[in-house]
Amino acid sequence: MKPFTRIDAKAAPLALSNIDTDQIIPKQFLKTVEREGLARGLFYDFRFDEAGNEKADFVLNQPAYKDAGVLVAGDNFGCGSSREHAPWALLDFGITCVISTSFADIFYNNCFQNGLLPVVLKADEVESLMAQARGGNHVVSVDLEAQTVTAPDGEVYRFEIDPARKHKMLNGLDAIGETLQRAADIDVYEGRRALDNPWLERA
């Protein structure tokens, strides 16, 4: 997992509430456990018509928001099923931070396990970011160490984050990486167990 420290990126406004994980990545794209290639399915029903052509009115298809790295979304983003493919698809598309007033719990937890930063801001702050992005000011700065979002107009918004999750994001640690930080202690424990209980080591 890549560390997340700070990004300066285009922000795309998605002013819709209750976007669920099936809308983020529809079920037909869940046949793989690979994390690459899922960008094609991100917001598929919003991005494409029945013939597979891009819908020009969807924000991520508009030239101004191509290569957006931040998504500013409506309330309760990521509700629905617990599919981990949702953060995978966002990351594969190039979005590394989602800003909203609230997230569904399971999606919120999955974001931290996969290196996607979910940022909770106040409703007026989210609306200001959306308005600026819609008005042509696209670039925002998200600083995890300082726990701030700097809007295109220079306004700085502060967000809260659990210290343990912040540490893992800054250091690029998923659950496995966090465990491997204690690899030396694990080796010592296994060595002692083999000496004290040799029968457990028999094939």
C-alpha positions as a printed Julia matrix, in Angstrom:
203×3 Matrix{Float64}:
   0.0     0.0     0.0
   1.36    3.41   -0.94
   1.85    5.97    1.84
  -0.48    8.95    1.77
   1.1    12.21    2.93
  -0.13   15.13    0.82
  -1.72   15.56   -2.58
  -2.39   18.58   -4.75
  -4.98   17.48   -7.27
  -8.02   18.37   -9.31
 -11.28   17.99   -7.42
 -14.36   16.64   -9.16
 -17.77   17.52   -7.65
 -20.31   14.69   -7.43
 -23.29   16.37   -5.77
 -25.28   13.19   -5.14
 -26.12   11.69   -1.77
 -26.36    8.01   -0.86
 -24.05    6.77   -3.62
 -23.86    3.05   -2.88
 -21.11    0.59   -3.65
 -23.07   -0.97   -6.55
 -23.12    2.45   -8.19
 -19.41    2.92   -7.48
 -18.55   -0.47   -9.03
 -21.45   -2.55  -10.45
 -21.66   -6.27   -9.73
 -20.56   -7.39  -13.22
 -17.07   -6.08  -12.46
 -16.62   -8.14   -9.3
 -15.41  -11.32  -11.02
 -11.77  -10.53  -10.37
  -9.66  -10.24   -7.25
  -7.1    -8.15   -9.14
  -7.0    -4.47   -8.23
  -5.91   -3.28  -11.66
  -8.38   -2.75  -14.48
 -11.31   -1.82  -12.25
 -11.23    1.83  -13.36
 -13.27    0.77  -16.38
 -16.2    -0.13  -14.13
 -16.07    2.9   -11.84
 -19.48    4.63  -11.84
 -20.2     2.63  -14.97
 -23.93    3.34  -15.16
 -23.29    7.04  -14.63
 -20.42    7.23  -17.11
 -21.8     5.18  -20.01
 -25.07    4.71  -21.85
 -26.55    1.35  -22.9
 -24.4     1.33  -26.04
 -21.22    1.85  -24.02
 -20.75    5.46  -25.08
 -19.61    8.07  -22.57
 -22.3    10.35  -21.17
 -21.02   13.86  -21.74
 -22.91   15.3   -18.77
 -21.29   13.08  -16.13
 -18.63   14.96  -14.2
 -15.77   12.47  -14.63
 -16.31   12.44  -18.41
 -15.95   16.21  -18.71
 -12.55   17.52  -19.88
 -12.2    19.88  -16.91
 -12.22   16.93  -14.49
 -10.1    14.44  -16.37
  -7.35   13.05  -14.15
  -9.12   14.22  -10.99
  -7.4    12.93   -7.86
 -10.03   14.08   -5.36
 -13.76   13.39   -5.4
 -16.05   15.75   -3.49
 -19.23   13.78   -2.9
 -22.65   14.07   -1.3
 -23.7    12.72    2.08
 -23.5     9.02    3.05
 -21.01    8.04    0.35
 -20.29    4.31   -0.01
 -23.45    2.9     1.51
 -24.77   -0.52    0.5
 -22.78   -3.76    0.39
 -19.28   -4.17    1.78
 -17.48   -4.79   -1.51
 -13.79   -3.91   -1.27
 -13.73   -3.43   -5.03
 -15.24    0.04   -4.47
 -12.09    1.66   -3.07
 -10.01   -0.43   -5.48
 -11.9     1.03   -8.45
 -11.54    4.61   -7.2
  -7.81    4.15   -6.69
  -7.36    2.48  -10.07
  -9.11    5.48  -11.66
  -6.61    7.79   -9.95
  -8.78    9.1    -7.11
  -6.87    8.88   -3.84
  -9.12   10.99   -1.61
 -12.89   11.29   -1.24
 -14.36   14.23    0.67
 -17.91   14.09    2.03
 -20.0    15.01    5.04
 -20.32   11.31    5.96
 -19.42    7.81    4.81
 -20.96    4.39    5.32
 -19.0     2.61    8.06
 -17.83   -0.44    6.1
 -16.74    1.59    3.09
 -14.97    4.04    5.42
 -13.02    1.19    7.03
 -12.19   -0.38    3.66
 -10.72    2.91    2.46
  -8.08    2.89    5.19
  -7.2    -0.74    4.49
  -6.48    0.1     0.85
  -4.82    3.53    0.92
  -7.8     5.69   -0.07
  -8.24    8.65    2.29
 -11.85    9.45    3.28
 -12.16   12.99    4.66
 -15.2    14.18    6.59
 -15.88   17.92    6.47
 -18.81   20.11    7.49
 -21.69   20.51    5.05
 -20.9    24.15    4.25
 -17.25   23.28    3.64
 -18.14   20.47    1.24
 -20.6    22.73   -0.57
 -17.94   25.43   -0.9
 -15.49   22.94   -2.42
 -18.16   21.75   -4.86
 -19.1    25.28   -5.84
 -15.49   26.24   -6.48
 -14.88   23.09   -8.53
 -18.01   23.73  -10.58
 -16.91   27.34  -11.06
 -13.59   26.42  -12.59
 -11.33   26.3    -9.53
 -10.32   22.68   -9.42
  -7.09   22.18   -7.48
  -7.27   21.34   -3.78
  -4.53   20.31   -1.36
  -5.07   17.52    1.13
  -2.42   17.28    3.85
  -2.82   14.22    6.05
  -0.01   15.14    8.45
  -1.57   18.54    9.13
  -5.12   17.15    8.77
  -6.14   19.98    6.47
  -7.87   20.53    3.15
  -6.93   23.74    1.37
  -9.61   24.91   -1.04
  -8.82   26.56   -4.38
  -9.58   29.97   -2.85
  -7.02   29.37   -0.08
  -9.52   28.63    2.67
  -8.23   25.9     5.0
 -10.54   23.27    6.47
  -9.44   20.94    9.26
 -10.57   17.32    9.52
 -10.38   14.72   12.27
  -8.91   11.24   11.9
  -8.17    8.41   14.28
  -4.43    8.58   15.19
  -3.87    4.87   14.5
  -5.44    5.14   11.06
  -3.45    8.28   10.35
  -0.22    6.47   11.25
  -1.05    3.57    8.94
  -1.93    5.85    6.02
   1.2     7.98    6.42
   3.35    4.83    6.46
   1.47    2.84    3.83
   0.48    0.07    6.22
  -2.45   -2.24    5.62
  -3.36   -4.95    8.17
  -0.57   -7.23    6.93
   2.0    -4.46    6.9
   1.05   -3.45   10.42
   1.51   -7.05   11.6
   4.89   -7.35    9.89
   6.15   -4.41   11.94
   6.23   -6.91   14.8
   7.98   -9.62   12.77
  10.93   -9.85   15.18
   8.6   -10.34   18.16
   6.66  -12.97   16.24
   9.87  -14.87   15.45
  10.88  -14.82   19.13
   7.46  -16.12   20.17
   7.5   -18.92   17.6
  11.03  -19.91   18.67
   9.99  -20.14   22.31
   6.87  -22.08   21.45
   8.92  -24.61   19.47
  11.18  -25.14   22.49
   8.4   -25.32   25.05
   5.95  -27.35   22.96
   7.97  -29.33   20.4
   5.04  -31.62   19.62
   3.26  -28.68   17.99
   6.0   -28.53   15.35
   5.59  -32.12   14.2
   4.27  -32.66   10.72
